[in-house]
Amino acid sequence: MIDTRKEIERRLSVLDGLELSRVHHAADMLTLSFGPLRQVKNFKGMVKAVGQWALHVQCSWELEQEGSPVAAREDLCGPR
């Protein structure tokens, strides 16, 4: 049987030690870029910066720095 937590940790281990180089969102999906940014052309031929790795998160999330919350999915909704 697969240990889901261990599998997630194993797959995300490639991000360990890499600098968070870009944070973006589209609607409620958070996109985090890790590693040095490089220039690439998108499907429309426009140049954009992308990291070595990207993590797309489309569920409840919270970013913390030194144990304190910095941002959460709910923050994308604006003031209530």
trRosetta pair geometry for C-beta under 8 A, 3 or more apart (Angstrom, degrees):
i j d omega theta_ij theta_ji phi_ij phi_ji
2 7 5.7 14 177 -43 109 141
3 6 4.0 40 98 21 116 116
3 7 6.4 160 84 -19 60 87
4 7 5.7 -59 -146 37 30 112
4 8 6.3 29 158 -18 66 105
5 8 6.0 -56 -150 35 29 109
5 9 6.4 26 154 -15 64 108
6 9 5.6 -55 -146 40 32 112
6 10 6.2 38 154 -25 66 105
7 10 5.6 -50 -146 32 30 114
7 11 6.4 24 157 -14 63 107
8 11 6.0 -60 -148 40 29 106
8 12 6.1 15 159 -7 66 114
9 12 6.0 -64 -139 47 27 102
9 13 6.4 52 155 -53 62 94
10 13 5.8 -36 -158 -5 29 120
11 14 7.5 -40 170 6 42 102
12 15 5.4 -41 -179 25 71 116
12 16 7.6 95 131 -40 73 84
12 55 7.7 39 -122 -104 97 136
13 16 5.3 -22 -163 -7 55 121
14 18 7.8 15 138 -16 61 133
14 53 6.3 150 116 -86 113 158
15 18 5.3 -90 -162 36 53 119
15 34 5.1 -101 -137 -118 93 179
15 53 6.0 -128 -90 89 87 150
15 55 7.0 -2 -81 -44 150 130
18 34 4.1 72 115 169 131 110
18 35 4.7 -43 -159 -63 125 73
18 51 8.0 104 159 174 130 126
18 52 6.8 -123 -145 57 141 125
18 53 6.8 77 101 33 172 119
19 34 6.8 154 78 -157 41 66
19 35 6.7 119 50 -90 75 20
19 36 7.7 60 52 -64 116 50
20 23 7.0 23 164 -54 114 96
20 32 6.2 -52 -143 -169 101 106
20 33 7.5 108 -167 77 56 53
20 34 6.0 -42 -104 -101 47 73
21 33 5.0 -65 70 106 92 99
21 34 6.3 131 10 -132 93 18
21 35 6.3 -63 -10 67 134 32
21 36 6.8 135 -88 -125 156 15
21 37 5.2 -173 158 -49 139 92
21 51 4.7 149 54 -97 126 116
22 31 7.8 -17 114 116 98 93
22 32 7.3 154 85 -161 61 39
22 33 3.7 18 50 40 102 122
22 37 6.6 89 -35 -89 120 118
22 49 6.7 162 -70 107 149 107
22 50 7.9 -99 34 -133 152 32
22 51 5.9 -157 23 -39 107 111
23 30 7.4 -26 -163 -167 87 93
23 31 7.4 148 -159 83 40 60
23 32 5.9 -7 -107 -108 71 69
23 33 7.6 -134 -61 22 34 78
24 30 7.8 142 82 -162 45 49
24 31 4.6 -20 69 65 91 108
24 33 7.6 38 6 -15 104 104
25 28 7.4 -25 -177 -148 116 13
25 29 6.3 160 -157 82 71 49
25 30 5.2 -31 -100 -102 96 52
25 31 6.5 174 -90 15 38 79
25 76 5.8 -120 143 -112 163 131
26 29 5.2 -11 63 59 81 104
26 31 7.0 38 1 -16 93 119
27 76 7.9 77 152 156 33 139
28 58 6.6 89 105 -144 87 76
28 73 6.4 44 -165 -165 95 104
28 76 6.0 152 -114 92 61 149
29 56 5.9 -2 178 -171 114 95
29 57 6.8 155 -162 75 62 45
29 58 4.4 -24 -106 -87 88 95
30 56 7.3 155 83 -158 52 44
30 57 4.3 -14 62 59 102 103
30 58 7.6 -175 24 -71 67 46
30 61 5.8 -90 19 56 149 153
30 73 7.1 -104 -34 -97 121 80
30 76 8.0 -135 -71 -54 89 140
31 54 6.1 -10 -170 -171 95 110
31 55 7.3 158 -154 80 47 48
31 56 5.3 -12 -102 -103 78 72
31 57 7.7 -171 -75 20 32 72
32 54 6.9 155 81 -157 48 57
32 55 4.6 -9 58 56 101 98
32 57 7.2 32 -3 -6 104 112
33 37 7.0 57 134 -94 140 86
33 49 7.9 123 130 124 173 86
33 50 6.2 -153 -129 -165 135 50
33 51 3.0 150 173 -5 96 124
33 53 7.3 152 -158 83 52 48
33 54 5.2 -24 -100 -100 68 80
34 51 5.1 125 52 150 29 146
34 52 6.2 -63 98 58 71 88
34 53 4.5 -15 59 64 105 98
34 54 7.4 -177 17 -82 77 31
34 55 7.2 44 -13 -8 113 102
35 51 4.8 123 58 179 79 94
35 52 2.9 -28 86 19 155 117
35 53 5.8 93 3 14 121 80
36 51 7.1 144 77 -142 25 68
36 52 6.2 61 44 -38 65 105
37 49 4.3 12 -177 -179 124 112
37 50 6.7 143 -147 70 72 22
37 51 5.8 -49 -91 -86 61 60
38 49 7.0 149 69 -149 23 66
38 50 6.3 -33 61 64 74 74
38 51 7.9 115 15 -121 76 17
38 52 7.8 79 -1 -71 111 61
39 47 5.3 -1 -170 -170 106 110
39 48 7.4 154 -147 78 61 24
39 49 6.1 -40 -91 -94 58 63
40 47 7.2 155 81 -146 26 62
40 48 6.4 -30 66 64 74 73
40 49 8.0 120 20 -118 75 19
40 50 5.5 -16 20 16 122 121
41 45 5.4 -15 -174 -147 123 36
41 46 6.6 141 -151 68 71 26
41 47 5.7 -44 -92 -88 66 57
41 48 7.7 110 -125 16 22 75
42 45 7.2 -51 68 16 62 16
42 46 5.3 -10 37 60 105 82
42 47 7.9 -175 -1 -93 79 10
42 48 5.6 37 -37 8 108 122
50 54 6.8 -55 -164 -54 98 122
51 54 6.0 137 56 -70 100 73
57 61 5.0 51 144 -58 142 151
59 73 7.8 -102 116 -73 33 154
60 72 7.8 -4 -170 -174 78 97
60 73 5.3 -121 -136 16 49 145
61 72 6.8 179 94 -150 54 58
61 73 5.1 104 41 -48 72 101
62 69 5.6 -51 -178 -127 115 104
62 71 7.3 179 -152 94 53 45
62 72 4.3 -12 -105 -104 81 92
62 73 7.4 -75 -64 -5 59 77
63 69 7.3 100 77 -157 51 60
63 70 4.8 -53 102 60 98 104
63 71 4.8 17 41 53 112 85
63 72 7.4 -152 19 -72 67 46
64 67 6.0 2 169 -131 127 10
64 68 6.2 150 -157 70 85 29
64 69 5.6 -50 -98 -93 79 41
64 70 6.2 156 -118 -1 22 89
65 68 6.0 -29 66 61 69 84
65 70 5.1 59 -3 -50 102 128
69 72 6.4 -11 -168 -45 123 105
71 75 5.1 -89 -158 31 82 157
72 75 5.4 119 59 -12 61 99
73 76 6.1 -44 -174 15 48 113
74 77 5.7 -43 -170 17 52 117
77 80 7.1 26 114 -66 119 92
